[in-house]
């Protein structure tokens, strides 16, 4: 009998909830979700009954680090946009008066305009992250389960978007699977869209290859590319000369020298594979920065981890491969036939050979690769564009 009574009461409760306005149903499901995330209900005597059909706004508050977050759920069925604007401005003015007493660095007010009809913002917001109190407004359309962000506003505050979607899923269990399927579909389509080229030619890569070939022929005509004295004469890297004789220019000149034809062939082929793609999708300036930064750091690593004469563009080339690996991983796209997996395999094979063959300068390879990986990340997403 007890089980039957519980099932009956559950059915009755569900039927009652179905008859509630959508805002009341939304708040009824949102309350435990937000409380579980550490939010507290902020109410005065007029707003105690948050499940009332007449309620106009329900406020939650949470302190995260030094920032105070206030989430306002506005019942747009009971008020219009002008009333919301007037009351929100008054509320912000009140917060300004009490700001110093709240002991926080910033206050972010997120207004969720809960509506059962289509709504549009009537003005454009301008994001000012340096303000003490900043107000963000989103429209939450319950029938369509969409979150609309005002142009110029922040599109994410804490993990509120995720929490609202969680509430949607509680109200309609099919929403989560639809949202996930839509995300997977968009991701699949995004992967098929080719990357935007930053350069319509790869002249720099071919230019460096030509320079490498010319210098190699010059070495062959002046004692041979495998002769130590010839290599040193033309600028090979050597710890004593760099550190004790201050010949730092060797860190750069050694990048254009190659020891033997097989070394020349392997490096230039690798330069063609990675260099053309970096130049095309990062652009010429960033290509030069990645190439020479990685090459110089590779030469420096060679000095401290090797006591022999060294030469070659391997550090720079591994830097290009590191930047390309980051680009493929971040965009999850194939870059002219290369994806994250193929690039990583090529890099691991090259580094693996370095441990087996003693003549390969693995210190330069690893230093160049890590430099290129970091440079690729930094140049793909400059700090000035981050929030």
Rosetta blueprint (number, residue, H / E / L):
1 X L
2 X H
3 X H
4 X H
5 X H
6 X H
7 X H
8 X H
9 X H
10 X H
11 X H
12 X H
13 X H
14 X H
15 X H
16 X H
17 X H
18 X H
19 X H
20 X L
21 X L
22 X H
23 X H
24 X H
25 X H
26 X H
27 X H
28 X H
29 X H
30 X H
31 X H
32 X H
33 X H
34 X H
35 X H
36 X H
37 X L
38 X L
39 X L
40 X E
41 X E
42 X E
43 X L
44 X L
45 X H
46 X H
47 X H
48 X L
49 X L
50 X L
51 X L
52 X L
53 X L
54 X L
55 X L
56 X L
57 X E
58 X E
59 X E
60 X E
61 X E
62 X E
63 X E
64 X E
65 X L
66 X L
67 X E
68 X E
69 X E
70 X E
71 X E
72 X E
73 X E
74 X E
75 X E
76 X L
77 X L
78 X L
79 X L
80 X L
81 X H
82 X H
83 X H
84 X H
85 X H
86 X H
87 X H
88 X H
89 X H
90 X H
91 X H
92 X H
93 X H
94 X H
95 X H
96 X H
97 X H
98 X L
99 X H
100 X H
101 X H
102 X H
103 X L
104 X L
105 X L
106 X E
107 X E
108 X E
109 X E
110 X E
111 X E
112 X E
113 X E
114 X E
115 X E
116 X L
117 X L
118 X L
119 X L
120 X L
121 X L
122 X L
123 X L
124 X L
125 X L
126 X L
127 X L
128 X L
129 X L
130 X L
131 X L
132 X L
133 X E
134 X E
135 X E
136 X E
137 X E
138 X E
139 X E
140 X E
141 X E
142 X L
143 X L
144 X L
145 X L
146 X E
147 X E
148 X E
149 X E
150 X L
151 X L
152 X L
153 X L
154 X L
155 X L
156 X L
157 X L
158 X L
159 X L
160 X H
161 X H
162 X H
163 X H
164 X H
165 X H
166 X H
167 X H
168 X H
169 X H
170 X H
171 X H
172 X L
173 X L
174 X H
175 X H
176 X H
177 X H
178 X H
179 X H
180 X H
181 X H
182 X H
183 X H
184 X H
185 X H
186 X H
187 X H
188 X H
189 X H
190 X H
191 X H
192 X H
193 X L
194 X L
195 X L
196 X L
197 X L
198 X L
199 X L
200 X L
201 X L
202 X L
203 X H
204 X H
205 X H
206 X H
207 X H
208 X H
209 X H
210 X H
211 X H
212 X H
213 X H
214 X H
215 X H
216 X H
217 X H
218 X H
219 X H
220 X H
221 X H
222 X L
223 X L
224 X L
225 X L
226 X L
227 X L
228 X H
229 X H
230 X H
231 X H
232 X H
233 X H
234 X L
235 X L
236 X L
237 X E
238 X L
239 X H
240 X H
241 X H
242 X H
243 X H
244 X L
245 X L
246 X L
247 X L
248 X L
249 X L
250 X H
251 X H
252 X H
253 X H
254 X H
255 X H
256 X H
257 X L
258 X L
259 X L
260 X L
261 X H
262 X H
263 X H
264 X H
265 X H
266 X H
267 X H
268 X H
269 X H
270 X H
271 X H
272 X H
273 X H
274 X H
275 X H
276 X H
277 X H
278 X H
279 X H
280 X H
281 X H
282 X H
283 X L
284 X H
285 X H
286 X H
287 X H
288 X H
289 X H
290 X H
291 X H
292 X H
293 X H
294 X H
295 X H
296 X H
297 X H
298 X H
299 X H
300 X H
301 X H
302 X H
303 X H
304 X H
305 X H
306 X L
307 X L
308 X L
309 X L
310 X E
311 X L
312 X L
313 X L
314 X H
315 X H
316 X H
317 X H
318 X H
319 X H
320 X H
321 X H
322 X H
323 X H
324 X H
325 X H
326 X H
327 X H
328 X H
329 X H
330 X H
331 X H
332 X L
333 X L
334 X L
335 X E
336 X L
337 X L
338 X E
339 X L
340 X H
341 X H
342 X H
343 X H
344 X H
345 X H
346 X H
347 X H
348 X H
349 X H
350 X H
351 X H
352 X H
353 X H
354 X H
355 X H
356 X H
357 X L
358 X L
359 X L
360 X L
361 X L
362 X H
363 X H
364 X H
365 X H
366 X H
367 X H
368 X H
369 X H
370 X H
371 X H
372 X H
373 X H
374 X H
375 X H
376 X H
377 X H
378 X H
379 X H
380 X H
381 X L
382 X L
383 X H
384 X H
385 X H
386 X L
387 X L
